Amino acid sequence: MHFRPMPLLTVLTLAALAFLLTLGVWQSQRMAWKQGELERWQEASANPARDLDEALCVDEPFEGRSIGFLPEERAGNVRVYGRSLDDNRPGWRIFVPVDAPACLDAPLVLAEAAFQPLVENSAPIRMISRWRIEAPPAPGAFTPDSDPAERTFYAFDGPGMAGALSLQEGAISPLWWLAEDTGEPPAFLTSTPPERHFAYAVTWFGMAIALLVVYLVFHAARGRLSFTGRKE
C-alpha cells in the first residue's frame, strides 16, 4: 500500500470528521437519555399520583411527574405567556403560589391554576385540575421583558414574581413549578422522540463515512493512494 496524504486537506478532513463523529455520539447519548426519561415517566404514570412532598422530597423529582393534589393555596396570581395544551391557542397561564415541601429552600412554589386565551371573548377561562412537576422556563435572548406591576411574565422570574405577589425575594422556588398535566409525556420528550435522535445519529455517522470515502478516492485519483504498492 502506498499513501502520501495531502497535508492541508488531511488536517481539514480530520477536523470535519471529529466534528461529525462528535455530533453522532451526542445524538446517540441524547437518544439513550431520552429513552430512559420516557421509560421512567411511563413507569411513574402507571402508579398513583404522588403528593408534592413525596414527589419532591421522598422520590427523586423529575419533569413530568404527576401530582395528586395541591397544597394550601396562597392569595394572588401571576400570568405567564404560553399556549394551551388542548388546542395550542396563545394565552396566559395563570399561576398561584402554594406551600412548598420542607425539602425546598423556598417556602412557596408556583402552581398553574387556569388558562386564559389571549383574545378576549374567544373562549372562557379554563381551570386546571391536574398537575405535574415542570422546570420553569428561563428567559432567552429574545424573551420580552416582564411587567411585575401588571403581574405579567414571559418566562420564570423569581424576584419579579415574588414582588408582584408582595412576597419576599427568594420566597418562590426556582427549581420546579406545577404545570398542567394532560396525562401525556412532557413535550420535551415527545417533540424530538428517541427515534429521531437515532436518525440524526445515523445521518452524522453516514456523513463521516462519506467524507472519509471522498477523501480516499480523491487521493487515489491523484496517485497518492494505491493498494498495489508504489510503482517505480
QUIHUCOR-V50476 format. One record per residue. N is the residue number from 1. RES is the residue in one small letter. PSI is psi in whole degrees, -180 to 180 (none if undefined). D_FIRST is the distance of its C-alpha to the first C-alpha in Angstrom with 2 decimals. Layout:
# QUIHUCOR-V50476
N;RES;PSI;D_FIRST
N;RES;PSI;D_FIRST
This chain:
# QUIHUCOR-V50476
1;m;136;0.00
2;h;128;3.78
3;f;119;6.63
4;r;93;10.25
5;p;145;12.68
6;m;120;16.16
7;p;-56;18.52
8;l;-45;21.53
9;l;-37;19.92
10;t;-43;17.88
11;v;-45;21.19
12;l;-39;23.09
13;t;-43;20.69
14;l;-40;20.76
15;a;-43;24.54
16;a;-40;24.94
17;l;-44;22.90
18;a;-41;25.10
19;f;-47;28.15
20;l;-41;27.39
21;l;-37;26.56
22;t;-44;29.72
23;l;-40;31.78
24;g;-43;30.46
25;v;-41;31.29
26;w;-43;34.64
27;q;-35;35.58
28;s;-42;34.74
29;q;-40;37.00
30;r;-40;39.68
31;m;-48;39.57
32;a;-42;40.13
33;w;-46;42.85
34;k;-37;44.66
35;q;-41;44.57
36;g;-40;46.11
37;e;-40;48.77
38;l;-43;49.64
39;e;-39;50.03
40;r;-42;52.23
41;w;-43;54.32
42;q;-40;54.74
43;e;-43;55.83
44;a;-37;58.27
45;s;-20;59.67
46;a;-13;60.55
47;n;164;62.87
48;p;148;66.07
49;a;144;65.80
50;r;157;66.24
51;d;170;68.77
52;l;-38;67.50
53;d;-43;68.02
54;e;-44;66.02
55;a;-34;63.22
56;l;-26;62.78
57;c;-34;64.07
58;v;-57;63.71
59;d;165;60.62
60;e;119;57.44
61;p;143;58.01
62;f;152;55.52
63;e;131;55.71
64;g;-7;57.29
65;r;128;59.43
66;s;143;62.77
67;i;130;66.02
68;g;-41;69.14
69;f;161;71.79
70;l;146;72.36
71;p;-172;74.08
72;e;132;77.16
73;e;139;76.84
74;r;168;78.02
75;a;151;79.72
76;g;163;77.86
77;n;161;74.66
78;v;156;71.86
79;r;134;70.01
80;v;127;66.24
81;y;139;64.78
82;g;-162;62.66
83;r;146;62.55
84;s;145;64.34
85;l;-18;62.28
86;d;-37;64.27
87;d;13;63.98
88;n;30;61.84
89;r;144;64.82
90;p;149;64.82
91;g;-162;67.48
92;w;125;68.49
93;r;119;67.58
94;i;121;70.67
95;f;143;70.13
96;v;150;72.82
97;p;137;72.67
98;v;160;73.08
99;d;131;73.41
100;a;153;70.10
101;p;162;69.59
102;a;-21;70.09
103;c;-17;66.41
104;l;154;65.67
105;d;-11;66.43
106;a;150;68.50
107;p;-15;71.74
108;l;155;70.93
109;v;146;68.18
110;l;144;68.24
111;a;134;68.64
112;e;125;68.42
113;a;-29;71.89
114;a;167;71.84
115;f;127;70.10
116;q;116;71.95
117;p;147;70.69
118;l;-39;70.19
119;v;122;72.41
120;e;143;75.99
121;n;9;77.84
122;s;-31;74.67
123;a;156;74.84
124;p;160;76.57
125;i;133;75.07
126;r;124;73.15
127;m;145;73.71
128;i;135;70.88
129;s;-6;71.57
130;r;143;68.21
131;w;158;65.94
132;r;159;62.57
133;i;136;60.87
134;e;143;58.89
135;a;124;57.29
136;p;140;59.26
137;p;132;57.28
138;a;151;56.71
139;p;144;57.45
140;g;-174;54.59
141;a;-30;54.24
142;f;15;56.25
143;t;128;58.73
144;p;156;62.31
145;d;145;64.63
146;s;161;66.82
147;d;81;70.59
148;p;-31;72.14
149;a;-32;75.63
150;e;4;75.11
151;r;39;73.13
152;t;129;70.24
153;f;159;66.58
154;y;-2;63.14
155;a;176;61.20
156;f;133;62.19
157;d;89;64.22
158;g;-55;65.79
159;p;-42;68.15
160;g;-41;69.12
161;m;-39;69.81
162;a;-42;71.79
163;g;-40;73.85
164;a;-27;74.46
165;l;9;75.76
166;s;41;77.89
167;l;163;75.89
168;q;149;74.74
169;e;134;71.25
170;g;2;68.86
171;a;-22;71.04
172;i;129;68.42
173;s;131;65.27
174;p;-4;62.06
175;l;-45;59.90
176;w;156;61.06
177;w;171;63.51
178;l;113;64.80
179;a;167;63.73
180;e;137;64.79
181;d;122;63.34
182;t;-4;62.86
183;g;-3;61.56
184;e;160;58.10
185;p;152;54.98
186;p;153;54.81
187;a;-34;53.33
188;f;-15;50.47
189;l;-24;49.21
190;t;-22;49.71
191;s;-37;48.91
192;t;90;45.19
193;p;166;44.96
194;p;-35;42.13
195;e;-36;40.79
196;r;-37;40.28
197;h;-38;38.43
198;f;-43;36.11
199;a;-40;35.55
200;y;-43;34.88
201;a;-45;32.32
202;v;-40;30.51
203;t;-47;30.62
204;w;-43;29.14
205;f;-39;26.33
206;g;-40;25.70
207;m;-36;25.60
208;a;-43;23.06
209;i;-43;20.73
210;a;-41;21.46
211;l;-42;20.79
212;l;-39;17.33
213;v;-45;16.57
214;v;-41;18.12
215;y;-47;16.17
216;l;-42;12.75
217;v;-40;14.33
218;f;-44;15.86
219;h;-38;12.74
220;a;-40;11.28
221;a;-26;14.76
222;r;5;14.82
223;g;17;11.80
224;r;-5;10.22
225;l;125;7.49
226;s;138;5.56
227;f;6;4.23
228;t;7;5.76
229;g;156;4.72
230;r;134;7.08
231;k;135;10.53
232;e;none;13.42
